[in-house]
Amino acid sequence: DDGLLSLRELPSLTSFHLQECGSVIGIGLQALAAAKDLKVLNLCQCYNITDMGLSSFSALISLTYLDLGECNIVGTGLRALSSATGLKSLDLNGCVKISDVGLSVLSTIS
């Protein structure tokens, strides 16, 4: 997570792939909030990311593609995506803990 803090120095970042990085817990994801132009984010197989780690995603208003496949989320943290009105693709493949309540949160994304 500490290594992600350097992302604050890249506010023009548009694409970030961190697939299969088990050391990311979610705290470091807060640094992504500075990347206001981030459009593509791949966190597939980052098994330790939970719904709490998604809380900073509300700042990612330009996001169009998000891959959370096989992350450890139940879905309630997806509420933070409601500000990403341009979101076109959301991959939750292998998120076996997602509940009906978690999926209902997706209806808040327009």
KETOR-362286 format. One record per residue: residue in one letter; x, y, z of N, C-alpha, C in turn; residue number from 1. Coordinates in pm, 1 decimal. Each point is the difference from the previous one (the first is absolute). Layout:
% KETOR-362286
@res=a	neast=X	nnorth=Y	nup=Z	caeast=X	canorth=Y	caup=Z	ceast=X	cnorth=Y	cup=Z	n=NUM
...
//
This chain:
% KETOR-362286
@res=d	neast=80.3	nnorth=-119.8	nup=0.0	caeast=-80.3	canorth=119.8	caup=0.0	ceast=84.8	cnorth=126.6	cup=0.0	n=1
@res=d	neast=111.1	nnorth=-0.9	nup=73.8	caeast=84.2	canorth=119.2	caup=8.6	ceast=52.0	cnorth=43.7	cup=-136.6	n=2
@res=g	neast=30.2	nnorth=-95.2	nup=-85.1	caeast=51.0	canorth=32.9	caup=-133.2	ceast=-99.4	cnorth=75.6	cup=-84.9	n=3
@res=l	neast=-127.9	nnorth=-17.6	nup=27.4	caeast=-102.7	canorth=68.9	caup=-77.4	ceast=-8.1	cnorth=149.1	cup=32.0	n=4
@res=l	neast=56.6	nnorth=40.4	nup=111.9	caeast=-6.1	canorth=141.3	caup=37.7	ceast=67.1	cnorth=89.7	cup=-102.5	n=5
@res=s	neast=96.3	nnorth=-53.5	nup=-74.0	caeast=67.2	canorth=79.8	caup=-103.7	ceast=-93.5	cnorth=35.0	cup=-114.4	n=6
@res=l	neast=-113.6	nnorth=-66.6	nup=-9.0	caeast=-97.1	canorth=31.1	caup=-105.3	ceast=-57.8	cnorth=140.4	cup=14.8	n=7
@res=r	neast=9.9	nnorth=55.6	nup=118.8	caeast=-46.8	canorth=137.4	caup=20.9	ceast=76.2	cnorth=98.6	cup=-87.3	n=8
@res=e	neast=120.1	nnorth=-40.3	nup=-40.0	caeast=83.9	canorth=86.5	caup=-84.6	ceast=-35.9	cnorth=-12.0	cup=-147.4	n=9
@res=l	neast=-100.4	nnorth=-82.1	nup=-32.7	caeast=-39.4	canorth=-23.0	caup=-139.1	ceast=-147.9	cnorth=34.7	cup=-20.6	n=10
@res=p	neast=-37.7	nnorth=126.4	nup=18.6	caeast=-141.5	canorth=36.4	caup=-9.8	ceast=-57.4	cnorth=-15.4	cup=-141.3	n=11
@res=s	neast=84.9	nnorth=-10.7	nup=-102.0	caeast=-46.9	canorth=-14.9	caup=-137.9	ceast=-8.8	cnorth=-145.3	cup=-44.5	n=12
@res=l	neast=21.6	nnorth=-93.4	nup=91.9	caeast=-6.6	canorth=-142.5	caup=-30.7	ceast=-138.2	cnorth=-34.6	cup=-56.2	n=13
@res=t	neast=-3.2	nnorth=-72.5	nup=-113.2	caeast=-128.0	canorth=-36.8	caup=-60.8	ceast=-27.4	cnorth=-150.1	cup=6.0	n=14
@res=s	neast=103.4	nnorth=-81.1	nup=18.1	caeast=-17.3	canorth=-144.7	caup=2.1	ceast=95.7	cnorth=-60.7	cup=102.6	n=15
@res=f	neast=-52.1	nnorth=-93.0	nup=80.0	caeast=82.8	canorth=-62.3	caup=102.3	ceast=-39.9	cnorth=-146.0	cup=16.2	n=16
@res=h	neast=97.0	nnorth=-88.8	nup=-15.0	caeast=-22.7	canorth=-144.3	caup=11.0	ceast=83.7	cnorth=-53.3	cup=115.5	n=17
@res=l	neast=-65.7	nnorth=-62.3	nup=95.5	caeast=67.0	canorth=-50.9	caup=119.5	ceast=-42.3	cnorth=-144.6	cup=24.8	n=18
@res=q	neast=-24.9	nnorth=-69.4	nup=-106.7	caeast=-50.6	canorth=-136.7	caup=7.8	ceast=91.9	cnorth=-91.0	cup=81.3	n=19
@res=e	neast=-60.9	nnorth=-89.2	nup=79.7	caeast=68.1	canorth=-101.2	caup=79.6	ceast=96.4	cnorth=56.7	cup=104.1	n=20
@res=c	neast=-36.9	nnorth=109.1	nup=61.3	caeast=85.1	canorth=60.4	caup=101.6	ceast=-65.5	cnorth=-20.7	cup=136.5	n=21
@res=g	neast=35.2	nnorth=-109.2	nup=64.1	caeast=-61.3	canorth=-36.9	caup=126.1	ceast=37.8	cnorth=87.7	cup=117.5	n=22
@res=s	neast=102.7	nnorth=82.7	nup=-14.1	caeast=42.5	canorth=83.1	caup=112.0	ceast=-82.6	cnorth=127.5	cup=13.1	n=23
@res=v	neast=-84.5	nnorth=28.3	nup=-97.3	caeast=-84.4	canorth=119.2	caup=7.4	ceast=-121.3	cnorth=-32.4	cup=86.3	n=24
@res=i	neast=-15.7	nnorth=74.4	nup=106.6	caeast=-110.8	canorth=-21.1	caup=92.3	ceast=-113.3	cnorth=96.8	cup=-30.0	n=25
@res=g	neast=32.7	nnorth=116.1	nup=-44.3	caeast=-101.7	canorth=99.4	caup=-29.6	ceast=38.4	cnorth=138.8	cup=44.4	n=26
@res=i	neast=82.1	nnorth=9.3	nup=103.1	caeast=42.9	canorth=130.3	caup=49.7	ceast=74.9	cnorth=75.6	cup=-109.5	n=27
@res=g	neast=85.8	nnorth=-69.8	nup=-70.9	caeast=76.7	canorth=61.8	caup=-107.8	ceast=-86.3	cnorth=47.3	cup=-115.1	n=28
@res=l	neast=-118.6	nnorth=-57.0	nup=-13.6	caeast=-89.3	canorth=40.8	caup=-108.6	ceast=-47.0	cnorth=143.8	cup=16.4	n=29
@res=q	neast=8.7	nnorth=52.4	nup=121.4	caeast=-38.4	canorth=139.5	caup=22.6	ceast=85.0	cnorth=95.2	cup=-82.6	n=30
@res=a	neast=122.4	nnorth=-40.9	nup=-31.9	caeast=88.0	canorth=83.9	caup=-81.5	ceast=-54.9	cnorth=16.3	cup=-141.2	n=31
@res=l	neast=-80.4	nnorth=-93.8	nup=-44.0	caeast=-58.2	canorth=10.0	caup=-134.4	ceast=-99.1	cnorth=115.3	cup=-11.2	n=32
@res=a	neast=-50.8	nnorth=47.2	nup=111.5	caeast=-96.7	canorth=109.7	caup=-1.9	ceast=56.8	cnorth=125.0	cup=-65.4	n=33
@res=a	neast=130.7	nnorth=13.9	nup=0.1	caeast=63.8	canorth=116.0	caup=-63.3	ceast=-3.3	cnorth=-8.4	cup=-151.9	n=34
@res=a	neast=-20.0	nnorth=-120.3	nup=-53.3	caeast=0.5	canorth=-20.4	caup=-145.6	ceast=-140.1	cnorth=26.7	cup=-55.6	n=35
@res=k	neast=-34.4	nnorth=125.3	nup=-10.9	caeast=-134.6	canorth=40.2	caup=-42.2	ceast=-31.9	cnorth=-42.2	cup=-143.5	n=36
@res=d	neast=103.1	nnorth=-26.3	nup=-81.7	caeast=-20.2	canorth=-38.9	caup=-139.5	ceast=4.8	cnorth=-151.0	cup=-20.7	n=37
@res=l	neast=7.5	nnorth=-77.0	nup=108.1	caeast=10.7	canorth=-145.3	caup=-10.5	ceast=-125.1	cnorth=-57.7	cup=-65.9	n=38
@res=k	neast=21.3	nnorth=-71.5	nup=-110.3	caeast=-110.6	canorth=-58.5	caup=-75.2	ceast=-4.2	cnorth=-152.0	cup=13.8	n=39
@res=v	neast=116.5	nnorth=-63.3	nup=7.2	caeast=9.2	canorth=-145.7	caup=4.2	ceast=73.0	cnorth=-42.3	cup=127.4	n=40
@res=l	neast=-62.9	nnorth=-87.5	nup=77.2	caeast=59.9	canorth=-50.0	caup=123.1	ceast=-22.0	cnorth=-150.9	cup=9.0	n=41
@res=n	neast=109.6	nnorth=-74.2	nup=1.6	caeast=-5.5	canorth=-145.3	caup=8.3	ceast=59.1	cnorth=-44.2	cup=133.1	n=42
@res=l	neast=-85.1	nnorth=-50.9	nup=86.7	caeast=41.3	canorth=-50.8	caup=131.1	ceast=-34.0	cnorth=-148.7	cup=12.9	n=43
@res=c	neast=-15.3	nnorth=-65.7	nup=-114.0	caeast=-35.8	canorth=-141.2	caup=-3.0	ceast=100.3	cnorth=-83.1	cup=79.7	n=44
@res=q	neast=-52.6	nnorth=-88.8	nup=80.3	caeast=78.4	canorth=-92.7	caup=81.6	ceast=84.1	cnorth=69.1	cup=107.7	n=45
@res=c	neast=-41.6	nnorth=117.2	nup=39.4	caeast=58.9	canorth=64.8	caup=117.7	ceast=-88.1	cnorth=-43.3	cup=117.0	n=46
@res=y	neast=24.0	nnorth=-119.7	nup=46.9	caeast=-88.3	canorth=-72.2	caup=91.0	ceast=-26.6	cnorth=69.9	cup=132.4	n=47
@res=n	neast=85.3	nnorth=88.4	nup=42.1	caeast=-16.3	canorth=63.0	caup=130.6	ceast=-77.0	cnorth=130.9	cup=-4.4	n=48
@res=i	neast=-43.5	nnorth=40.4	nup=-117.9	caeast=-80.9	canorth=121.9	caup=-9.9	ceast=-142.2	cnorth=-32.6	cup=43.9	n=49
@res=t	neast=-50.8	nnorth=80.8	nup=92.1	caeast=-135.5	canorth=-18.8	caup=52.2	ceast=-85.4	cnorth=121.2	cup=-35.1	n=50
@res=d	neast=-125.1	nnorth=-3.8	nup=39.0	caeast=-90.7	canorth=112.3	caup=-25.4	ceast=51.7	cnorth=128.9	cup=62.7	n=51
@res=m	neast=63.2	nnorth=-8.8	nup=114.2	caeast=54.4	canorth=117.9	caup=65.7	ceast=106.1	cnorth=67.3	cup=-88.5	n=52
@res=g	neast=76.9	nnorth=-79.1	nup=-68.7	caeast=102.8	canorth=53.4	caup=-88.4	ceast=-55.4	cnorth=76.9	cup=-118.4	n=53
@res=l	neast=-126.3	nnorth=-23.6	nup=-32.9	caeast=-62.3	canorth=68.1	caup=-113.6	ceast=-51.6	cnorth=139.1	cup=35.1	n=54
@res=s	neast=3.2	nnorth=36.8	nup=126.1	caeast=-59.7	canorth=126.7	caup=43.0	ceast=58.3	cnorth=121.9	cup=-70.2	n=55
@res=s	neast=126.6	nnorth=-3.8	nup=-33.7	caeast=61.7	canorth=116.2	caup=-65.3	ceast=-33.7	cnorth=8.8	cup=-148.2	n=56
@res=f	neast=-68.5	nnorth=-99.3	nup=-53.7	caeast=-32.0	canorth=-1.3	caup=-142.6	ceast=-102.1	cnorth=106.6	cup=-38.8	n=57
@res=s	neast=-63.2	nnorth=62.2	nup=95.6	caeast=-97.5	canorth=105.1	caup=-32.6	ceast=66.3	cnorth=118.0	cup=-69.5	n=58
@res=a	neast=130.8	nnorth=14.0	nup=14.7	caeast=72.9	canorth=109.3	caup=-66.8	ceast=32.9	cnorth=-33.4	cup=-145.5	n=59
@res=l	neast=-20.3	nnorth=-123.9	nup=-40.7	caeast=37.2	canorth=-43.3	caup=-135.2	ceast=-114.6	cnorth=24.5	cup=-97.6	n=60
@res=i	neast=-28.5	nnorth=125.3	nup=-24.3	caeast=-116.7	canorth=37.7	caup=-80.0	ceast=16.2	cnorth=-29.5	cup=-149.0	n=61
@res=s	neast=122.2	nnorth=-20.0	nup=-47.9	caeast=23.6	canorth=-26.1	caup=-141.9	ceast=6.9	cnorth=-148.7	cup=-32.9	n=62
@res=l	neast=-13.9	nnorth=-84.4	nup=99.5	caeast=16.1	canorth=-143.6	caup=-18.1	ceast=-101.0	cnorth=-56.0	cup=-100.4	n=63
@res=t	neast=50.1	nnorth=-76.2	nup=-98.7	caeast=-87.0	canorth=-65.3	caup=-97.5	ceast=9.0	cnorth=-152.1	cup=8.2	n=64
@res=y	neast=111.4	nnorth=-52.5	nup=51.1	caeast=20.6	canorth=-144.7	caup=9.3	ceast=60.5	cnorth=-34.0	cup=135.6	n=65
@res=l	neast=-62.1	nnorth=-94.0	nup=69.5	caeast=49.9	canorth=-43.7	caup=130.0	ceast=-9.3	cnorth=-151.3	cup=8.7	n=66
@res=d	neast=112.1	nnorth=-64.2	nup=27.5	caeast=4.4	canorth=-144.8	caup=17.1	ceast=32.4	cnorth=-30.3	cup=145.6	n=67
@res=l	neast=-98.0	nnorth=-53.7	nup=70.4	caeast=16.0	canorth=-40.9	caup=139.7	ceast=-11.9	cnorth=-151.7	cup=13.0	n=68
@res=g	neast=19.3	nnorth=-69.5	nup=-110.6	caeast=-13.7	canorth=-144.9	caup=-1.3	ceast=83.6	cnorth=-67.1	cup=108.0	n=69
@res=e	neast=-63.5	nnorth=-89.7	nup=73.0	caeast=62.5	canorth=-80.0	caup=104.0	ceast=50.8	cnorth=81.3	cup=119.7	n=70
@res=c	neast=-52.9	nnorth=120.7	nup=16.7	caeast=31.0	canorth=76.8	caup=120.3	ceast=-92.3	cnorth=-47.5	cup=111.2	n=71
@res=n	neast=31.1	nnorth=36.5	nup=121.0	caeast=-71.6	canorth=-48.6	caup=117.6	ceast=-109.2	cnorth=98.3	cup=41.2	n=72
@res=i	neast=-91.8	nnorth=28.4	nup=-92.8	caeast=-104.6	canorth=98.7	caup=27.8	ceast=-136.5	cnorth=-67.7	cup=8.7	n=73
@res=v	neast=-88.9	nnorth=61.7	nup=76.8	caeast=-137.8	canorth=-48.4	caup=8.0	ceast=-93.0	cnorth=88.6	cup=-82.0	n=74
@res=g	neast=49.7	nnorth=116.0	nup=-40.3	caeast=-74.7	canorth=85.7	caup=-90.6	ceast=-42.2	cnorth=133.5	cup=55.6	n=75
@res=t	neast=-10.5	nnorth=13.1	nup=132.1	caeast=-47.6	canorth=126.0	caup=57.0	ceast=93.8	cnorth=116.8	cup=-31.5	n=76
@res=g	neast=128.0	nnorth=-27.9	nup=-16.3	caeast=97.4	canorth=104.5	caup=-32.4	ceast=-16.3	cnorth=55.5	cup=-140.3	n=77
@res=l	neast=-77.2	nnorth=-69.4	nup=-83.8	caeast=-22.2	canorth=47.4	caup=-136.5	ceast=-77.1	cnorth=131.1	cup=-2.4	n=78
@res=r	neast=-63.1	nnorth=35.3	nup=111.7	caeast=-72.4	canorth=127.2	caup=9.8	ceast=92.5	cnorth=117.9	cup=-32.3	n=79
@res=a	neast=127.9	nnorth=-14.7	nup=27.1	caeast=97.1	canorth=106.4	caup=-27.1	ceast=12.0	cnorth=28.0	cup=-149.0	n=80
@res=l	neast=-48.8	nnorth=-90.2	nup=-83.4	caeast=8.4	canorth=19.0	caup=-145.0	ceast=-113.0	cnorth=85.5	cup=-55.5	n=81
@res=s	neast=-91.1	nnorth=42.7	nup=82.4	caeast=-115.2	canorth=75.6	caup=-48.9	ceast=39.6	cnorth=130.3	cup=-68.2	n=82
@res=s	neast=117.4	nnorth=53.4	nup=31.4	caeast=44.7	canorth=123.4	caup=-65.2	ceast=67.4	cnorth=-28.3	cup=-134.5	n=83
@res=a	neast=29.2	nnorth=-125.7	nup=-28.2	caeast=62.5	canorth=-37.9	caup=-127.6	ceast=-109.2	cnorth=-20.7	cup=-103.9	n=84
@res=t	neast=-60.7	nnorth=109.0	nup=-42.2	caeast=-115.3	canorth=-7.6	caup=-89.6	ceast=36.0	cnorth=-49.3	cup=-139.6	n=85
@res=g	neast=128.0	nnorth=-0.3	nup=-34.1	caeast=43.2	canorth=-49.0	caup=-130.5	ceast=42.0	cnorth=-145.4	cup=1.5	n=86
@res=l	neast=-20.2	nnorth=-69.1	nup=112.1	caeast=41.7	canorth=-139.6	caup=11.5	ceast=-74.3	cnorth=-85.2	cup=-102.9	n=87
@res=k	neast=76.1	nnorth=-65.5	nup=-86.9	caeast=-57.0	canorth=-82.4	caup=-106.5	ceast=18.3	cnorth=-148.5	cup=27.1	n=88
@res=s	neast=108.5	nnorth=-36.3	nup=71.4	caeast=30.4	canorth=-140.6	caup=22.3	ceast=43.5	cnorth=-22.1	cup=144.1	n=89
@res=l	neast=-68.0	nnorth=-94.0	nup=65.0	caeast=31.6	canorth=-37.1	caup=137.4	ceast=8.9	cnorth=-151.5	cup=5.0	n=90
@res=d	neast=118.6	nnorth=-52.2	nup=29.1	caeast=22.2	canorth=-144.3	caup=4.1	ceast=7.6	cnorth=-45.3	cup=145.2	n=91
@res=l	neast=-94.3	nnorth=-83.3	nup=39.0	caeast=-5.3	canorth=-55.4	caup=135.2	ceast=14.1	cnorth=-152.4	cup=-4.4	n=92
@res=n	neast=57.8	nnorth=-49.4	nup=-106.4	caeast=18.4	canorth=-143.4	caup=-18.7	ceast=75.4	cnorth=-61.0	cup=118.2	n=93
@res=g	neast=-53.7	nnorth=-105.0	nup=56.5	caeast=67.5	canorth=-69.3	caup=109.5	ceast=-13.1	cnorth=66.0	cup=135.6	n=94
@res=c	neast=-81.7	nnorth=103.4	nup=10.6	caeast=-25.3	canorth=63.4	caup=130.6	ceast=-112.1	cnorth=-79.7	cup=67.1	n=95
@res=v	neast=37.0	nnorth=-113.1	nup=57.4	caeast=-98.4	canorth=-96.9	caup=49.1	ceast=-74.0	cnorth=45.2	cup=124.9	n=96
@res=k	neast=46.3	nnorth=106.0	nup=63.8	caeast=-65.6	canorth=48.2	caup=121.8	ceast=-104.6	cnorth=108.2	cup=-26.6	n=97
@res=i	neast=-14.7	nnorth=41.1	nup=-125.5	caeast=-95.8	canorth=106.1	caup=-29.4	ceast=-141.1	cnorth=-50.0	cup=27.5	n=98
@res=s	neast=-74.9	nnorth=79.7	nup=73.6	caeast=-136.5	canorth=-34.9	caup=38.3	ceast=-100.4	cnorth=74.5	cup=-87.4	n=99
@res=d	neast=-126.3	nnorth=-36.9	nup=14.7	caeast=-106.1	canorth=70.6	caup=-71.2	ceast=-2.9	cnorth=146.7	cup=40.4	n=100
@res=v	neast=21.2	nnorth=25.6	nup=129.1	caeast=3.4	canorth=138.2	caup=49.3	ceast=114.6	cnorth=74.9	cup=-66.4	n=101
@res=g	neast=114.8	nnorth=-64.1	nup=-10.5	caeast=115.0	canorth=61.9	caup=-64.6	ceast=-27.9	cnorth=32.0	cup=-145.8	n=102
@res=l	neast=-64.9	nnorth=-90.9	nup=-68.8	caeast=-34.4	canorth=24.1	caup=-140.4	ceast=-104.4	cnorth=110.0	cup=-15.8	n=103
@res=s	neast=-88.1	nnorth=12.5	nup=95.8	caeast=-103.5	canorth=103.8	caup=-9.4	ceast=61.7	cnorth=139.8	cup=4.5	n=104
@res=v	neast=117.0	nnorth=10.5	nup=58.1	caeast=70.3	canorth=128.4	caup=4.9	ceast=31.0	cnorth=50.3	cup=-141.1	n=105
@res=l	neast=17.2	nnorth=-92.7	nup=-93.1	caeast=32.0	canorth=37.8	caup=-137.6	ceast=-109.8	cnorth=84.1	cup=-64.3	n=106
@res=s	neast=-122.1	nnorth=-10.9	nup=49.4	caeast=-110.1	canorth=77.9	caup=-56.7	ceast=17.2	cnorth=148.4	cup=25.4	n=107
@res=t	neast=89.3	nnorth=38.2	nup=91.6	caeast=23.7	canorth=141.8	caup=28.5	ceast=95.9	cnorth=62.5	cup=-100.7	n=108
@res=i	neast=63.1	nnorth=-82.8	nup=-81.9	caeast=93.6	canorth=51.0	caup=-100.7	ceast=-78.6	cnorth=31.8	cup=-125.7	n=109
@res=s	neast=7.9	nnorth=125.5	nup=-42.4	caeast=-77.2	canorth=37.4	caup=-120.3	ceast=88.9	cnorth=10.3	cup=-121.4	n=110
//
